[in-house]
Amino acid sequence: MARAPTPAAPVQRDNLRGSAWLLADMSLNVWALAIVKAMGADFPAVQIVCIRALTGLVLLLPLFWVRRAELHSQQLGLHALRVALSATAIITSFHAVARLPLALFTAISFTRPLIMMAMAALILHERVRPAHWLAGLVGLVGVLVAVQPGEMAMNSGLLALMVTVFTGSGAVMVTRRLRAESALVMMLAYTGGIAAVTAIPALLTWQDPGPLWGVLLLIGIFAQAAQYCFLRAHYWGEAGVLGPLGYASLVLSTAVGYLFFAEVPSLHMLAGSVLIIVATLAVVSR
């Protein structure tokens, strides 16, 4: 008589290993943003996004081919909406990071969970506790403290970053609706979709990278490597440990901004960042 299969043993968590993978993920993302910041003012953001997506698609094609039998979906409309929101978020984020201090860009990006909370309440009619609305208000105050509207003139970078936060939050909400889809389908729809929707605008605004081709390709390579590190981090580490550690990216971006772009963070920017982080932790801890 055949022996019943032994159930798979639960993953033995290793928070130290998970933290190391997450730090690698954050470092790769910060370096990718640093390249975009250094080159984003010279090349159209949509061109950089298209090269990034095509690089990722080429790297993932062998996986898609080997597992092509799994590539089917009944929710093409939601995938299209996710691609449109994600493409907009990435293009505007690349435009913003080239025109704003890295630390400020990172700090305001941390408001995404607060925006998602408000969207979930207004669009999905999810219940939000008064304490979490208060945390959202604190986060908004943090943004105002960090940006100092009276001192910093509104520019295209700030406007683009606002669009990034809202469209990025919308993309995450759509992703939640696609949670039943396989990871492989999600990856193909995301990477291939962004490459497709940015191809024509990129060609219309194309600027020859010349000897900088290799540097631009690094953005896509770093992005795909960061995604792998992120997945390994959450395979090994516990969410309660990795969540707060994610805010170390502010330290990394501040250091890179200071060392390579001579960006000295102001006291009000640091104070606003602290308020944003505290508010976000209060919301995600629910």
Backbone as CSV, one residue per row, in Angstrom:
resi,resn,N_x,N_y,N_z,CA_x,CA_y,CA_z,C_x,C_y,C_z
1,MET,0.856,-1.198,0.000,0.000,0.000,0.000,0.885,1.239,0.000
2,ALA,0.568,2.177,-0.897,1.402,3.366,-1.021,1.321,4.212,0.243
3,ARG,2.451,4.713,0.633,2.509,5.566,1.825,2.033,6.968,1.466
4,ALA,1.207,7.554,2.354,0.701,8.910,2.110,1.866,9.882,2.088
5,PRO,1.801,10.893,1.208,2.899,11.858,1.122,3.046,12.631,2.428
6,THR,4.269,12.849,2.791,4.541,13.607,4.012,4.321,15.081,3.753
7,PRO,3.526,15.756,4.578,3.302,17.179,4.356,4.611,17.952,4.467
8,ALA,4.721,18.997,3.641,5.936,19.801,3.634,6.122,20.482,4.984
9,ALA,7.345,20.448,5.460,7.643,21.081,6.746,7.547,22.591,6.610
10,PRO,7.030,23.274,7.622,6.957,24.731,7.552,8.349,25.349,7.456
11,VAL,8.411,26.496,6.779,9.692,27.167,6.609,10.214,27.624,7.965
12,GLN,11.457,27.269,8.246,12.089,27.719,9.486,12.561,29.153,9.277
13,ARG,11.941,30.079,9.979,12.266,31.482,9.794,13.680,31.783,10.265
14,ASP,14.333,32.697,9.548,15.667,33.151,9.906,15.688,34.655,9.665
15,ASN,15.372,35.422,10.713,15.228,36.865,10.548,16.536,37.548,10.182
16,LEU,17.656,36.987,10.619,18.939,37.588,10.257,19.171,37.450,8.761
17,ARG,18.909,36.263,8.229,19.065,36.050,6.788,18.048,36.877,6.012
18,GLY,16.803,36.913,6.492,15.780,37.712,5.824,16.140,39.190,5.813
19,SER,16.690,39.677,6.923,17.088,41.084,6.996,18.214,41.385,6.030
20,ALA,19.147,40.447,5.881,20.252,40.647,4.942,19.732,40.735,3.506
21,TRP,18.777,39.862,3.161,18.189,39.916,1.818,17.443,41.232,1.604
22,LEU,16.737,41.713,2.633,15.989,42.964,2.489,16.931,44.148,2.340
23,LEU,18.025,44.155,3.081,19.013,45.228,2.929,19.610,45.213,1.517
24,ALA,19.814,44.013,0.965,20.300,43.918,-0.416,19.263,44.473,-1.387
25,ASP,17.991,44.162,-1.154,16.902,44.688,-1.984,16.879,46.213,-1.955
26,MET,16.945,46.785,-0.751,16.895,48.242,-0.627,18.119,48.891,-1.262
27,SER,19.285,48.280,-1.097,20.502,48.841,-1.672,20.433,48.861,-3.194
28,LEU,19.964,47.763,-3.787,19.854,47.708,-5.242,18.861,48.745,-5.760
29,ASN,17.739,48.905,-5.057,16.748,49.903,-5.471,17.298,51.318,-5.365
30,VAL,18.035,51.593,-4.281,18.604,52.930,-4.112,19.631,53.217,-5.202
31,TRP,20.453,52.202,-5.547,21.446,52.411,-6.599,20.764,52.610,-7.951
32,ALA,19.690,51.868,-8.196,18.951,52.073,-9.451,18.393,53.487,-9.520
33,LEU,17.828,53.967,-8.404,17.303,55.333,-8.367,18.422,56.357,-8.523
34,ALA,19.597,56.049,-7.962,20.726,56.973,-8.094,21.146,57.112,-9.557
35,ILE,21.121,55.988,-10.301,21.441,56.055,-11.728,20.400,56.894,-12.460
36,VAL,19.124,56.655,-12.120,18.053,57.438,-12.745,18.231,58.913,-12.418
37,LYS,18.580,59.202,-11.175,18.763,60.601,-10.759,19.906,61.241,-11.531
38,ALA,20.991,60.490,-11.711,22.150,61.034,-12.405,21.889,61.245,-13.891
39,MET,21.015,60.421,-14.482,20.816,60.463,-15.923,19.425,60.927,-16.328
40,GLY,18.504,60.995,-15.343,17.108,61.263,-15.668,16.849,62.626,-16.250
41,ALA,17.729,63.584,-15.976,17.522,64.916,-16.544,17.970,64.980,-17.999
42,ASP,18.771,63.996,-18.435,19.298,63.991,-19.807,18.509,63.085,-20.739
43,PHE,17.749,62.140,-20.186,16.972,61.210,-20.996,15.504,61.282,-20.568
44,PRO,14.568,61.140,-21.513,13.149,61.110,-21.137,12.867,59.950,-20.186
45,ALA,12.047,60.213,-19.175,11.745,59.180,-18.181,11.131,57.948,-18.837
46,VAL,10.276,58.150,-19.846,9.610,57.010,-20.482,10.622,56.126,-21.202
47,GLN,11.705,56.717,-21.730,12.745,55.912,-22.385,13.460,55.034,-21.362
48,ILE,13.771,55.595,-20.192,14.449,54.828,-19.147,13.548,53.700,-18.656
49,VAL,12.250,53.984,-18.502,11.312,52.962,-18.042,11.213,51.845,-19.069
50,CYS,11.165,52.196,-20.347,11.065,51.172,-21.392,12.304,50.276,-21.399
51,ILE,13.484,50.866,-21.299,14.718,50.070,-21.258,14.726,49.180,-20.025
52,ARG,14.283,49.710,-18.902,14.216,48.924,-17.667,13.296,47.723,-17.835
53,ALA,12.107,47.951,-18.417,11.135,46.865,-18.584,11.638,45.826,-19.579
54,LEU,12.230,46.277,-20.687,12.736,45.332,-21.685,13.883,44.491,-21.121
55,THR,14.724,45.109,-20.315,15.817,44.360,-19.686,15.263,43.270,-18.779
56,GLY,14.264,43.638,-17.967,13.647,42.644,-17.091,12.961,41.539,-17.869
57,LEU,12.317,41.914,-18.977,11.612,40.912,-19.795,12.599,39.908,-20.398
58,VAL,13.715,40.403,-20.887,14.732,39.512,-21.462,15.270,38.560,-20.392
59,LEU,15.493,39.083,-19.191,16.012,38.241,-18.120,15.021,37.157,-17.704
60,LEU,13.716,37.467,-17.823,12.693,36.530,-17.362,12.176,35.605,-18.463
61,LEU,12.506,35.884,-19.726,11.972,35.083,-20.832,12.252,33.585,-20.690
62,PRO,13.441,33.162,-20.277,13.652,31.708,-20.117,12.671,31.079,-19.130
63,LEU,12.374,31.775,-18.040,11.416,31.254,-17.064,10.020,31.172,-17.670
64,PHE,9.624,32.225,-18.400,8.300,32.227,-19.019,8.174,31.091,-20.040
65,TRP,9.247,30.822,-20.786,9.198,29.770,-21.801,9.089,28.392,-21.159
66,VAL,9.870,28.153,-20.124,9.851,26.847,-19.454,8.483,26.573,-18.851
67,ARG,7.826,27.597,-18.305,6.548,27.406,-17.619,5.394,28.033,-18.399
68,ARG,5.484,28.040,-19.715,4.495,28.709,-20.554,3.100,28.112,-20.430
69,ALA,2.988,26.847,-20.020,1.666,26.230,-19.875,0.848,26.893,-18.778
70,GLU,1.518,27.595,-17.866,0.819,28.245,-16.751,0.346,29.649,-17.098
71,LEU,0.692,30.133,-18.283,0.428,31.531,-18.630,-0.968,31.693,-19.221
72,HIS,-1.956,31.751,-18.351,-3.329,32.010,-18.786,-4.035,32.781,-17.675
73,SER,-4.998,33.602,-18.081,-5.708,34.433,-17.112,-7.098,34.775,-17.643
74,GLN,-8.021,34.952,-16.706,-9.389,35.360,-17.041,-9.664,36.810,-16.634
75,GLN,-8.623,37.525,-16.195,-8.823,38.884,-15.681,-7.911,39.873,-16.412
76,LEU,-7.992,39.841,-17.740,-7.121,40.691,-18.543,-7.388,42.174,-18.302
77,GLY,-8.639,42.523,-18.017,-8.963,43.925,-17.764,-8.246,44.474,-16.541
78,LEU,-8.245,43.699,-15.464,-7.553,44.141,-14.254,-6.043,44.200,-14.477
79,HIS,-5.518,43.244,-15.248,-4.090,43.290,-15.555,-3.753,44.557,-16.343
80,ALA,-4.609,44.910,-17.298,-4.366,46.114,-18.096,-4.399,47.363,-17.212
81,LEU,-5.359,47.408,-16.283,-5.445,48.551,-15.376,-4.204,48.630,-14.487
82,ARG,-3.753,47.480,-13.998,-2.550,47.454,-13.159,-1.331,47.937,-13.934
83,VAL,-1.200,47.512,-15.180,-0.070,47.936,-16.009,-0.119,49.441,-16.242
84,ALA,-1.314,49.975,-16.557,-1.436,51.410,-16.819,-1.056,52.232,-15.590
85,LEU,-1.556,51.821,-14.423,-1.232,52.545,-13.193,0.247,52.407,-12.845
86,SER,0.785,51.208,-12.997,2.186,50.976,-12.654,3.119,51.733,-13.587
87,ALA,2.806,51.722,-14.879,3.644,52.435,-15.841,3.656,53.930,-15.532
88,THR,2.476,54.473,-15.221,2.400,55.892,-14.863,3.213,56.176,-13.606
89,ALA,3.086,55.291,-12.614,3.809,55.493,-11.360,5.316,55.458,-11.568
90,ILE,5.805,54.532,-12.375,7.248,54.423,-12.585,7.780,55.603,-13.397
91,ILE,7.056,55.985,-14.447,7.502,57.114,-15.271,7.574,58.388,-14.439
92,THR,6.529,58.667,-13.666,6.524,59.884,-12.858,7.552,59.814,-11.730
93,SER,7.799,58.618,-11.204,8.804,58.505,-10.143,10.204,58.762,-10.698
94,PHE,10.477,58.290,-11.915,11.781,58.545,-12.531,11.945,60.033,-12.833
95,HIS,10.859,60.673,-13.253,10.918,62.120,-13.485,11.172,62.853,-12.170
96,ALA,10.518,62.396,-11.102,10.625,63.095,-9.819,12.003,62.931,-9.194
97,VAL,12.543,61.702,-9.219,13.803,61.451,-8.517,14.956,62.209,-9.169
98,ALA,14.821,62.545,-10.454,15.872,63.315,-11.117,15.841,64.778,-10.708
99,ARG,14.776,65.214,-10.049,14.602,66.632,-9.751,14.408,66.935,-8.267
100,LEU,14.452,65.893,-7.424,14.261,66.083,-5.987,15.400,65.407,-5.230
101,PRO,15.700,65.875,-4.015,16.671,65.162,-3.188,16.221,63.723,-2.936
102,LEU,17.165,62.800,-2.950,16.823,61.385,-2.781,16.100,61.128,-1.464
103,ALA,16.551,61.775,-0.391,15.941,61.550,0.919,14.495,62.023,0.925
104,LEU,14.231,63.182,0.329,12.861,63.699,0.276,11.994,62.789,-0.575
105,PHE,12.508,62.344,-1.705,11.779,61.422,-2.574,11.381,60.163,-1.800
106,THR,12.317,59.593,-1.052,12.056,58.368,-0.300,11.051,58.608,0.805
107,ALA,11.206,59.719,1.525,10.314,60.007,2.654,8.865,60.147,2.204
108,ILE,8.639,60.901,1.142,7.266,61.095,0.670,6.712,59.795,0.085
109,SER,7.575,58.964,-0.477,7.115,57.673,-0.993,6.562,56.786,0.116
110,PHE,7.006,57.021,1.359,6.520,56.225,2.485,5.048,56.502,2.812
111,THR,4.468,57.536,2.212,3.064,57.845,2.500,2.109,56.920,1.750
112,ARG,2.633,56.037,0.915,1.754,55.191,0.100,0.765,54.380,0.939
113,PRO,1.187,53.746,2.066,0.194,53.031,2.877,-0.919,53.937,3.403
114,LEU,-0.607,55.206,3.664,-1.633,56.133,4.131,-2.635,56.424,3.020
115,ILE,-2.132,56.623,1.805,-3.014,56.855,0.662,-3.861,55.618,0.390
116,MET,-3.253,54.438,0.501,-4.001,53.202,0.284,-5.116,53.050,1.306
117,MET,-4.846,53.446,2.546,-5.875,53.373,3.584,-7.069,54.252,3.209
118,ALA,-6.790,55.478,2.764,-7.869,56.384,2.384,-8.625,55.852,1.170
119,MET,-7.898,55.301,0.177,-8.545,54.742,-1.005,-9.428,53.551,-0.640
120,ALA,-8.930,52.702,0.261,-9.703,51.530,0.668,-11.000,51.953,1.343
121,ALA,-10.942,53.041,2.111,-12.147,53.520,2.794,-13.126,54.153,1.811
122,LEU,-12.624,54.953,0.881,-13.492,55.714,-0.016,-13.994,54.888,-1.202
123,ILE,-13.133,53.966,-1.708,-13.498,53.212,-2.912,-14.047,51.830,-2.573
124,LEU,-13.374,51.144,-1.652,-13.788,49.789,-1.293,-14.690,49.752,-0.069
125,HIS,-14.915,50.917,0.539,-15.785,51.036,1.719,-15.309,50.155,2.877
126,GLU,-13.985,50.028,2.990,-13.450,49.309,4.136,-13.496,50.204,5.371
127,ARG,-13.682,49.562,6.523,-13.783,50.325,7.761,-12.391,50.753,8.222
128,VAL,-12.237,52.034,8.520,-10.977,52.569,9.022,-11.231,53.190,10.387
129,ARG,-10.454,52.797,11.357,-10.643,53.300,12.717,-10.251,54.772,12.818
130,PRO,-10.872,55.504,13.743,-10.501,56.920,13.940,-9.019,57.102,14.217
131,ALA,-8.410,56.145,14.950,-6.979,56.267,15.257,-6.135,56.228,13.984
132,HIS,-6.595,55.461,12.988,-5.832,55.384,11.754,-6.027,56.635,10.899
133,TRP,-7.223,57.233,10.957,-7.406,58.526,10.292,-6.506,59.575,10.932
134,LEU,-6.367,59.509,12.261,-5.474,60.435,12.955,-4.028,60.219,12.504
135,ALA,-3.638,58.948,12.337,-2.292,58.652,11.855,-2.095,59.219,10.448
136,GLY,-3.129,59.115,9.612,-3.047,59.687,8.269,-2.849,61.186,8.309
137,LEU,-3.530,61.850,9.238,-3.376,63.296,9.390,-1.955,63.634,9.829
138,VAL,-1.416,62.841,10.747,-0.029,63.051,11.189,0.928,62.896,10.015
139,GLY,0.681,61.882,9.173,1.519,61.684,7.998,1.450,62.864,7.045
140,LEU,0.250,63.436,6.868,0.103,64.612,6.007,0.879,65.798,6.570
141,VAL,0.801,65.968,7.894,1.586,67.037,8.533,3.075,66.796,8.299
142,GLY,3.491,65.526,8.384,4.887,65.189,8.124,5.327,65.588,6.730
143,VAL,4.469,65.363,5.741,4.792,65.758,4.369,4.967,67.273,4.287
144,LEU,4.046,68.019,4.916,4.131,69.482,4.885,5.395,69.978,5.577
145,VAL,5.758,69.331,6.683,6.978,69.720,7.391,8.202,69.426,6.522
146,ALA,8.215,68.256,5.879,9.369,67.866,5.063,9.515,68.749,3.830
147,VAL,8.394,69.052,3.178,8.441,69.801,1.925,8.601,71.294,2.162
148,GLN,7.999,71.819,3.269,8.033,73.252,3.551,7.511,74.050,2.352
149,PRO,6.177,73.989,2.098,5.625,74.636,0.901,5.971,76.120,0.790
150,GLY,6.156,76.784,1.941,6.486,78.203,1.890,7.881,78.482,1.383
151,GLU,8.769,77.493,1.483,10.159,77.673,1.074,10.482,76.989,-0.251
152,MET,9.909,75.810,-0.465,10.193,75.071,-1.699,9.104,75.347,-2.729
153,ALA,9.512,75.925,-3.859,8.542,76.217,-4.902,8.021,74.911,-5.507
154,MET,6.716,74.909,-5.805,6.139,73.730,-6.448,6.769,73.561,-7.825
155,ASN,7.328,72.378,-8.074,7.969,72.131,-9.364,7.455,70.827,-9.945
156,SER,7.927,70.505,-11.145,7.427,69.305,-11.819,7.812,68.043,-11.056
157,GLY,8.933,68.076,-10.309,9.338,66.909,-9.536,8.353,66.581,-8.437
158,LEU,7.927,67.607,-7.697,6.955,67.384,-6.624,5.605,66.936,-7.176
159,LEU,5.171,67.574,-8.265,3.900,67.170,-8.874,3.969,65.727,-9.356
160,ALA,5.090,65.367,-9.974,5.247,63.995,-10.462,5.251,63.005,-9.306
161,LEU,5.873,63.374,-8.192,5.918,62.469,-7.046,4.527,62.268,-6.447
162,MET,3.702,63.307,-6.442,2.322,63.160,-5.973,1.564,62.169,-6.856
163,VAL,1.750,62.309,-8.179,1.108,61.364,-9.100,1.621,59.950,-8.845
164,THR,2.921,59.831,-8.568,3.511,58.526,-8.285,2.851,57.860,-7.094
165,VAL,2.684,58.605,-6.019,2.116,58.036,-4.795,0.691,57.549,-5.027
166,PHE,-0.115,58.346,-5.739,-1.516,57.973,-5.938,-1.657,56.823,-6.945
167,THR,-0.930,56.892,-8.061,-1.059,55.809,-9.041,-0.406,54.533,-8.533
168,GLY,0.689,54.664,-7.787,1.312,53.483,-7.203,0.400,52.812,-6.188
169,SER,-0.298,53.629,-5.398,-1.252,53.073,-4.429,-2.406,52.385,-5.149
170,GLY,-2.877,53.003,-6.233,-3.942,52.375,-7.014,-3.507,51.053,-7.608
171,ALA,-2.251,50.981,-8.059,-1.732,49.726,-8.623,-1.700,48.631,-7.566
172,VAL,-1.338,48.990,-6.342,-1.316,47.996,-5.267,-2.721,47.493,-4.970
173,MET,-3.696,48.395,-4.992,-5.078,47.980,-4.738,-5.576,47.026,-5.820
174,VAL,-5.227,47.301,-7.079,-5.612,46.386,-8.156,-4.917,45.046,-7.978
175,THR,-3.655,45.094,-7.545,-2.918,43.855,-7.304,-3.612,42.996,-6.250
176,ARG,-4.186,43.647,-5.244,-4.926,42.915,-4.213,-6.118,42.185,-4.816
177,ARG,-6.726,42.769,-5.843,-7.864,42.116,-6.498,-7.400,40.937,-7.356
178,LEU,-6.109,40.895,-7.669,-5.563,39.828,-8.514,-4.820,38.781,-7.697
179,ARG,-5.073,38.735,-6.421,-4.287,37.851,-5.555,-4.449,36.372,-5.916
180,ALA,-5.549,36.009,-6.619,-5.745,34.611,-7.004,-4.906,34.216,-8.219
181,GLU,-4.339,35.198,-8.917,-3.543,34.909,-10.105,-2.183,34.344,-9.699
182,SER,-1.583,33.563,-10.594,-0.262,33.009,-10.309,0.786,34.115,-10.384
183,ALA,1.861,33.925,-9.622,2.938,34.910,-9.605,3.561,35.059,-10.994
184,LEU,3.615,33.958,-11.739,4.217,33.994,-13.072,3.407,34.880,-14.014
185,VAL,2.084,34.744,-13.974,1.224,35.583,-14.809,1.364,37.043,-14.410
186,MET,1.415,37.300,-13.110,1.554,38.670,-12.622,2.860,39.286,-13.128
187,MET,3.944,38.523,-13.073,5.240,39.034,-13.502,5.257,39.313,-15.002
188,LEU,4.693,38.399,-15.800,4.681,38.592,-17.248,3.809,39.781,-17.627
189,ALA,2.609,39.866,-17.048,1.705,40.974,-17.361,2.343,42.309,-16.991
190,TYR,3.014,42.342,-15.844,3.623,43.584,-15.365,4.802,44.002,-16.247
191,THR,5.775,43.097,-16.394,6.989,43.449,-17.128,6.712,43.629,-18.622
192,GLY,6.000,42.650,-19.208,5.696,42.749,-20.632,4.746,43.892,-20.939
193,GLY,3.773,44.103,-20.051,2.816,45.185,-20.275,3.465,46.557,-20.242
194,ILE,4.335,46.781,-19.280,5.005,48.085,-19.185,5.919,48.294,-20.389
195,ALA,6.602,47.242,-20.814,7.443,47.364,-22.011,6.600,47.739,-23.226
196,ALA,5.415,47.135,-23.339,4.555,47.391,-24.498,3.996,48.810,-24.504
197,VAL,3.493,49.274,-23.354,2.833,50.587,-23.328,3.826,51.742,-23.384
198,THR,5.092,51.486,-23.060,6.079,52.572,-23.106,6.893,52.560,-24.396
199,ALA,6.752,51.518,-25.211,7.599,51.375,-26.395,7.418,52.540,-27.368
200,ILE,6.174,52.844,-27.768,5.942,53.904,-28.756,6.327,55.276,-28.203
201,PRO,5.868,55.667,-26.982,6.320,56.966,-26.451,7.839,57.063,-26.334
202,ALA,8.488,55.944,-25.984,9.949,55.965,-25.873,10.596,56.206,-27.235
203,LEU,10.071,55.552,-28.280,10.623,55.740,-29.621,10.415,57.169,-30.114
204,LEU,9.273,57.759,-29.775,8.976,59.125,-30.226,9.875,60.161,-29.555
205,THR,10.348,59.857,-28.358,11.187,60.812,-27.622,12.623,60.301,-27.464
206,TRP,12.987,59.311,-28.243,14.254,58.598,-28.041,15.470,59.506,-28.185
207,GLN,16.410,59.320,-27.264,17.713,59.972,-27.349,18.779,58.883,-27.279
208,ASP,19.699,58.911,-28.213,20.710,57.854,-28.306,21.587,57.838,-27.053
209,PRO,21.595,56.729,-26.294,22.425,56.670,-25.088,23.915,56.630,-25.388
210,GLY,24.298,56.217,-26.614,25.717,56.164,-26.945,26.469,55.246,-25.990
211,PRO,27.551,55.753,-25.384,28.351,54.916,-24.478,27.673,54.637,-23.142
212,LEU,26.507,55.235,-22.914,25.816,55.054,-21.627,24.830,53.891,-21.646
213,TRP,24.800,53.120,-22.727,23.874,51.988,-22.820,24.035,51.048,-21.635
214,GLY,25.262,50.707,-21.321,25.506,49.765,-20.225,24.980,50.263,-18.905
215,VAL,25.107,51.565,-18.653,24.625,52.142,-17.393,23.104,52.076,-17.331
216,LEU,22.441,52.370,-18.459,20.979,52.302,-18.477,20.491,50.865,-18.265
217,LEU,21.213,49.907,-18.841,20.815,48.507,-18.656,20.940,48.077,-17.205
218,LEU,21.861,48.695,-16.478,22.019,48.361,-15.064,20.744,48.640,-14.272
219,ILE,19.964,49.633,-14.692,18.726,49.946,-13.981,17.794,48.739,-13.993
220,GLY,17.615,48.134,-15.171,16.758,46.953,-15.269,17.335,45.763,-14.533
221,ILE,18.653,45.584,-14.619,19.290,44.461,-13.925,19.148,44.620,-12.421
222,PHE,19.396,45.828,-11.919,19.251,46.073,-10.485,17.806,45.862,-10.036
223,ALA,16.845,46.303,-10.862,15.429,46.180,-10.487,15.028,44.711,-10.367
224,GLN,15.454,43.875,-11.327,15.104,42.457,-11.266,15.823,41.757,-10.120
225,ALA,17.078,42.110,-9.897,17.814,41.522,-8.773,17.181,41.929,-7.447
226,ALA,16.719,43.172,-7.371,16.072,43.648,-6.142,14.778,42.885,-5.886
227,GLN,14.029,42.606,-6.956,12.785,41.851,-6.787,13.063,40.461,-6.227
228,TYR,14.118,39.822,-6.723,14.489,38.506,-6.215,14.889,38.585,-4.739
229,CYS,15.686,39.593,-4.394,16.103,39.767,-2.995,14.893,40.009,-2.089
230,PHE,13.923,40.775,-2.594,12.721,41.052,-1.808,11.948,39.769,-1.519
231,LEU,11.805,38.929,-2.544,11.081,37.674,-2.363,11.806,36.755,-1.385
232,ARG,13.153,36.693,-1.480,13.919,35.866,-0.554,13.831,36.413,0.861
233,ALA,13.799,37.725,0.983,13.692,38.332,2.317,12.410,37.906,2.995
234,HIS,11.298,37.925,2.252,10.017,37.567,2.854,9.836,36.056,2.950
235,TYR,10.667,35.291,2.253,10.663,33.842,2.443,11.284,33.490,3.794
236,TRP,12.379,34.167,4.137,13.094,33.828,5.360,12.611,34.621,6.571
237,GLY,12.315,35.902,6.399,12.055,36.766,7.541,10.584,36.903,7.872
238,GLU,10.306,37.316,9.099,8.944,37.564,9.553,8.551,38.998,9.220
239,ALA,7.289,39.194,8.858,6.830,40.512,8.440,7.013,41.549,9.545
240,GLY,6.830,41.126,10.793,6.978,42.052,11.907,8.387,42.580,12.059
241,VAL,9.365,41.832,11.563,10.765,42.270,11.612,11.118,43.063,10.358
242,LEU,10.669,42.582,9.196,11.047,43.207,7.938,10.348,44.545,7.724
243,GLY,9.110,44.682,8.233,8.360,45.921,8.025,9.103,47.152,8.526
244,PRO,9.425,47.207,9.823,10.163,48.373,10.326,11.540,48.533,9.684
245,LEU,12.188,47.423,9.344,13.517,47.506,8.741,13.459,48.204,7.381
246,GLY,12.307,48.141,6.714,12.171,48.779,5.414,12.450,50.267,5.441
247,TYR,12.278,50.888,6.595,12.517,52.328,6.690,13.998,52.669,6.694
248,ALA,14.852,51.645,6.744,16.286,51.895,6.622,16.634,52.431,5.236
249,SER,15.726,52.264,4.268,15.992,52.800,2.928,16.131,54.313,2.960
250,LEU,15.495,54.964,3.959,15.659,56.411,4.097,17.097,56.748,4.465
251,VAL,17.691,55.931,5.334,19.094,56.139,5.702,19.998,55.930,4.484
252,LEU,19.727,54.868,3.721,20.542,54.570,2.541,20.425,55.678,1.498
253,SER,19.200,56.123,1.235,19.012,57.160,0.223,19.618,58.483,0.672
254,THR,19.526,58.791,1.977,20.139,60.012,2.492,21.651,59.956,2.335
255,ALA,22.242,58.792,2.626,23.694,58.637,2.504,24.143,58.761,1.050
256,VAL,23.426,58.094,0.128,23.786,58.180,-1.284,23.608,59.608,-1.794
257,GLY,22.528,60.265,-1.389,22.310,61.649,-1.796,23.409,62.576,-1.313
258,TYR,23.871,62.339,-0.084,24.925,63.186,0.489,26.271,62.925,-0.174
259,LEU,26.625,61.636,-0.357,27.948,61.282,-0.857,28.123,61.549,-2.347
260,PHE,27.051,61.331,-3.134,27.198,61.401,-4.581,26.529,62.619,-5.220
261,PHE,25.587,63.249,-4.503,24.895,64.400,-5.083,24.985,65.640,-4.210
262,ALA,25.793,65.556,-3.136,25.999,66.701,-2.230,24.677,67.233,-1.673
263,GLU,23.739,66.336,-1.395,22.442,66.731,-0.836,22.497,66.612,0.688
264,VAL,22.456,67.738,1.357,22.494,67.754,2.820,21.064,67.866,3.333
265,PRO,20.549,66.835,4.028,19.155,66.892,4.491,18.973,67.967,5.555
266,SER,17.896,68.729,5.429,17.610,69.775,6.412,16.931,69.174,7.635
267,LEU,16.912,69.925,8.703,16.285,69.451,9.931,14.788,69.252,9.744
268,HIS,14.141,70.165,9.003,12.687,70.016,8.817,12.377,68.801,7.942
269,MET,13.296,68.458,6.996,13.070,67.263,6.191,13.171,66.008,7.055
270,LEU,14.159,65.988,7.950,14.308,64.842,8.848,13.133,64.741,9.814
271,ALA,12.679,65.894,10.342,11.541,65.883,11.267,10.278,65.403,10.560
272,GLY,10.065,65.889,9.331,8.898,65.430,8.577,8.972,63.949,8.267
273,SER,10.174,63.442,7.986,10.349,62.012,7.705,9.976,61.171,8.913
274,VAL,10.373,61.629,10.106,10.035,60.902,11.334,8.519,60.836,11.510
275,LEU,7.821,61.948,11.274,6.359,61.960,11.402,5.716,61.002,10.394
276,ILE,6.222,60.997,9.154,5.676,60.110,8.126,5.876,58.649,8.518
277,ILE,7.071,58.312,9.008,7.367,56.927,9.378,6.507,56.482,10.551
278,VAL,6.367,57.340,11.568,5.539,56.994,12.733,4.094,56.775,12.306
279,ALA,3.567,57.664,11.456,2.181,57.531,10.998,1.987,56.261,10.185
280,THR,2.935,55.960,9.296,2.827,54.772,8.464,2.893,53.500,9.306
281,LEU,3.796,53.469,10.288,3.887,52.305,11.172,2.584,52.106,11.940
282,ALA,1.961,53.206,12.349,0.704,53.101,13.082,-0.394,52.506,12.221
283,VAL,-0.366,52.794,10.924,-1.408,52.272,10.018,-1.144,50.810,9.665
284,VAL,0.107,50.503,9.283,0.386,49.134,8.827,0.398,48.146,9.988
285,SER,0.509,48.623,11.218,0.543,47.708,12.358,-0.819,47.084,12.633
286,ARG,-1.866,47.605,11.992,-3.204,47.044,12.229,-3.329,45.648,11.667
